[in-house]
Amino acid sequence: MQIQSKIFEIKNTGDFSVEYIESQLKNLYMIIPLRWAIVEINKESISINTAFEKTIS
């Protein structure tokens, strides 16, 4: 297993719930994070620092 860290951006809808953020990461970037943290918020987007298992192919 290899763990990768990366910052992703999702649309800022004003919903900062765990469910919204994790569903956006799964739907947009096809990852299920091991951990995540909001690192920046602006009018258009939310930046999320994530750690996730890298798929080795």
C-alpha positions as CSV (number, residue, x, y, z in Angstrom):
1,M,0.0,0.0,0.0
2,Q,1.3,3.4,-0.9
3,I,-0.2,6.6,0.6
4,Q,-0.3,9.8,-1.4
5,S,-1.0,13.3,-0.2
6,K,-2.5,15.9,-2.5
7,I,-4.6,19.1,-2.3
8,F,-7.9,19.0,-4.2
9,E,-10.4,21.8,-4.9
10,I,-14.1,21.4,-4.7
11,K,-16.9,23.9,-5.4
12,N,-17.8,26.1,-2.4
13,T,-21.6,25.7,-1.9
14,G,-21.5,26.8,1.7
15,D,-21.9,23.2,2.8
16,F,-18.9,22.2,4.9
17,S,-20.4,18.9,6.1
18,V,-18.3,15.7,6.1
19,E,-20.8,14.0,3.8
20,Y,-20.6,16.8,1.1
21,I,-16.8,17.0,1.1
22,E,-16.2,13.2,1.0
23,S,-18.9,12.7,-1.7
24,Q,-17.3,15.4,-3.8
25,L,-13.8,13.9,-3.4
26,K,-15.2,10.5,-4.4
27,N,-17.3,11.8,-7.4
28,L,-14.9,14.3,-8.8
29,Y,-11.5,12.7,-8.1
30,M,-12.4,9.1,-7.5
31,I,-10.6,8.8,-4.1
32,I,-11.7,7.8,-0.7
33,P,-9.6,9.8,1.7
34,L,-7.9,8.3,4.7
35,R,-7.9,11.7,6.2
36,W,-8.6,15.3,5.0
37,A,-8.5,18.8,6.2
38,I,-9.8,22.1,4.8
39,V,-6.8,24.3,4.1
40,E,-8.4,27.3,2.3
41,I,-11.8,28.7,1.5
42,N,-12.7,31.3,-1.0
43,K,-15.9,32.4,-2.8
44,E,-15.6,29.8,-5.5
45,S,-13.8,26.8,-4.0
46,I,-12.7,24.9,-0.9
47,S,-9.1,23.5,-0.9
48,I,-8.9,20.1,0.8
49,N,-5.6,18.5,1.8
50,T,-6.0,14.7,1.6
51,A,-4.2,11.5,2.2
52,F,-5.4,8.5,0.2
53,E,-4.2,5.1,-0.9
54,K,-2.6,5.3,-4.3
55,T,-3.8,2.6,-6.7
56,I,-0.9,0.9,-8.2
57,S,-1.5,-0.3,-11.8
